[in-house]
Amino acid sequence: MAAFAQMWREHNRFRIVWAARVITTFLFLAPILLMSRAYGSEGFAASGGGRDFVTFAAVGLVMINAATRPMAATIFYLSNSNRVGILPALWTTPAPRWALCLGASLAALADAVVEGAIIIVLAFLFFGPSTQTVSPLAVVPLLFGLATFWGLGLVFGSVFLATRSWAANAIVSGLLLALAGTVFPITILPWSVRWLSYAFPHTYVLDALRHLVLGTPTIAPLAVDLTVAGGSAILAVLGGIVMFRRTDREAARRGVIGLYT
């Protein structure tokens, strides 16, 4: 909870931050609306994207924001604590060190939820209410996606402890934006690239989520989507915790905890 409170206060104590979120979200949604009106949704629906490009893209972008924010927050929390010199003190607290990263990730997730709510409100005001029935089962792939990226956050946090490098999350976010079907159906990609999309577990998270929220056709049976998403979540969390503990012990042995380079 201490890590959660620290991250939340650092990022949200100024009113200008909240105003900027509304403005930037509106500026972000405006091109999507204009493109939808300019090009229509007929061709988009034919490629498996559903009836509306706006809702397809909005679901993907809200999901990737909610998933990658906690992942990046883990690395930022460690790097910032190391930069200001409090990482050694944090390492002496009587709590699992991965739990500190969890608190920072939850603060970032809360930020993403706020921004997602802003997107929903703005979409309602400018695009009108949706008549789409959302299945309660949609929460399952959502939780799988969040768990997967929290585990990846621990993996990249381990990389930071060992190498002081923290650019890996930007690479992953860029690949997901381009190849996981975040803003367009992966079926429009040539096979020379599309096979990479099938290799990303997040592709199946988005596929299941959109099917349950928007009713779009899936690239695989829903049970397969959920199995891949659930399996990747378990592997990412367990692998992240194991890797973080081992890297933590190695960093302590080498005396690099708190070393700023």
Order of alpha helices (4+ residues) and beta strands (2+ residues): alpha-alpha-alpha-alpha-alpha-alpha-alpha-alpha-alpha-alpha-alpha
